[in-house]
Amino acid sequence: MKKEKAIKGGTAGCLNCGYTESLLPMRTRLYSSMGGWMITKDGELYYMENNCNRKWERLKTMITIEKQAKKEPDSDWRAIFESPLRGAEYQRQGKSKWVLISKNNGYA
């Protein structure tokens, strides 16, 4: 796996668009609605929530994905976030360490 260069997080677009962390918190909930999260492994879709009506408390967190990723540490694991006003991509670069490798101003 080729490690991509980590970048610094921060705000995207405007101050109301949210903050992008430099390291992805393991408590992050993987939702899908108008945008949301998807996880890839070696460039292939690994996980994406398929029910946007699921209760917040029942959504998977990055902890669940990390448990799977640590079984295959040589794979290229990525967490991709897309929303209308903010987007980000993280790459797993060590145990429980998902670093920001790109960010954007969203798709709207």
C-alpha positions in Angstrom: 0.0 0.0 0.0 1.2 3.5 -0.9 0.8 6.0 1.9 -0.5 9.3 0.7 0.7 12.5 2.2 -1.3 13.7 5.2 -2.7 17.2 5.1 -4.0 19.5 7.8 -7.7 19.7 8.5 -9.8 22.9 8.9 -12.9 24.6 7.6 -14.1 24.1 4.1 -16.0 26.7 2.1 -17.4 28.8 4.9 -17.4 28.8 8.7 -20.9 27.2 8.7 -19.8 24.3 6.6 -18.2 22.3 9.4 -14.7 21.4 10.4 -12.6 18.6 8.8 -10.4 16.8 11.4 -6.8 15.9 10.5 -7.3 12.5 12.1 -10.7 10.8 11.7 -12.2 10.1 15.1 -13.1 6.4 15.7 -16.5 7.5 17.1 -17.5 8.9 13.7 -20.9 7.4 12.7 -21.1 6.2 9.1 -24.4 7.6 7.8 -25.8 7.9 4.3 -28.4 10.4 3.3 -27.7 13.5 1.3 -24.1 12.6 1.1 -22.4 10.7 3.9 -19.7 8.1 4.3 -18.3 5.2 2.3 -15.4 2.9 3.0 -13.2 1.5 0.4 -10.6 -1.3 0.5 -8.0 -1.4 -2.3 -10.1 0.9 -4.4 -13.3 -1.2 -4.1 -16.4 -0.3 -2.1 -16.3 -2.1 1.2 -19.1 -0.5 3.2 -21.8 2.1 2.7 -24.9 2.5 4.8 -27.9 1.6 2.7 -30.7 2.7 5.0 -30.9 6.5 5.6 -33.8 5.9 7.9 -31.8 4.0 10.5 -31.6 5.5 14.0 -28.4 7.4 14.7 -27.5 5.2 17.6 -27.7 2.1 15.4 -25.3 3.4 12.7 -21.9 1.7 12.5 -18.9 3.7 13.7 -15.3 3.8 12.5 -14.5 1.5 15.4 -16.3 -1.3 13.6 -14.4 -0.7 10.4 -11.1 -0.4 12.3 -11.7 -3.9 13.7 -11.9 -5.3 10.2 -9.1 -3.2 8.8 -6.6 -4.4 11.5 -7.1 -7.9 10.2 -5.8 -6.8 6.7 -3.3 -4.0 7.6 -1.6 -4.1 4.2 -4.7 -3.2 2.3 -5.4 0.4 1.2 -8.3 1.4 3.5 -10.1 4.7 2.9 -13.0 6.6 4.4 -14.6 9.0 2.0 -17.0 11.7 3.2 -19.2 13.7 0.8 -21.8 16.4 1.6 -23.1 19.4 -0.3 -20.7 21.8 1.3 -17.8 19.7 2.5 -15.9 16.6 1.4 -12.9 14.7 2.7 -10.9 11.5 2.2 -9.0 9.6 4.9 -6.5 6.8 4.5 -5.7 4.2 7.2 -2.0 4.6 8.0 -1.6 2.7 11.2 -3.7 1.1 14.0 -6.7 3.4 14.6 -5.0 6.1 12.6 -6.9 7.4 9.7 -5.3 10.5 8.3 -6.8 13.2 6.1 -5.3 13.0 2.6 -7.7 15.3 0.7 -10.6 17.8 1.3 -12.9 19.8 -0.9 -15.9 22.2 -0.8 -18.5 19.5 -1.5 -20.6 18.7 -4.5 -23.1 21.5 -4.5 
